[in-house]
Amino acid sequence: MKRFALFLLLFLWMFAPQTVSAQAGDSSPSPSAAETGESARSTPQPELAAIGINYPASNETVKGRLPITGTITLPGIRLWELSFAYAGNTTESWFLLRSDSAALSGELAEWDTTTLSDGDYALRLRVYFSDSYQDVLVTPIRIRNYRFDTATPTASPSATGTLLPTATTTPPEPTITPSPSPRPSPIPLPPNPLTLSNTDVFNALLRGAGYAGLFFAVFGGLLYWQHSRQK
């Protein structure tokens, strides 16, 4: 019995240090919640994909040269076009300001409004994809280079243009709209061969008078000859 108790004590003494060492090895400190939150806040967040015109905004009063800023970061872009038109004629004539195929965020183009007459205009950002396109329309934009519109408040540059519904039909191949150019001068007509000059009219009158005098001379001679024979 004593041998068994001695053997049990020896057995417990041999394995007791290994248990303590294992517990000591597992007692590494865990990261605190504050450290975890700080690491999460330091991770940069990706930029949201979107399209839009940031400046100028609707009802904005502008003049001179102004930068047009916006965001074009949607995936799958084939081409985008930035154009302007008269506010009351947006379905017919658009004049191209810039076109590109690269995604962009910031200044899209510079608009020189000094070449335009004062009035209300519209900006359109059209983005083409493989099977559709999206339009962003900003209207009206009030150009006032030569007169000041006191009744129109100036809007904030942070406003975003109106995103129109996505067109699901397959668009035609995008084409670059040419800038308006003056019409060519008409080709002058060839001279009219039937036109009479003053000299031609005068010569015709002289010839007519000569023919009339000759006729009266011949007719008078015949009358005189006939009268002579009767005597």
Secondary structure, DSSP 4 states (H G I P E B T S, - for coil): -HHHHHHHHHHHHHHHHHHHHHHHHT-PPPPPHHHHHHHHHTSPPPPPP-EEEEES-TTEEE-SEEEEEEEE--TT--EEEEEEEETT-TTT--EEEEEESS-EEEEEEEEEGGGS-SEEEEEEEEEE-SS-EEEEEEEEEEE-SSS--TTSPPPPTT--PEEPPPB-SPPPPP-PPPPP-PPPPPPPPPPPTTPPPHHHHHHHHHHHHHHHHHHHHHHHHHHHHHHHHH-
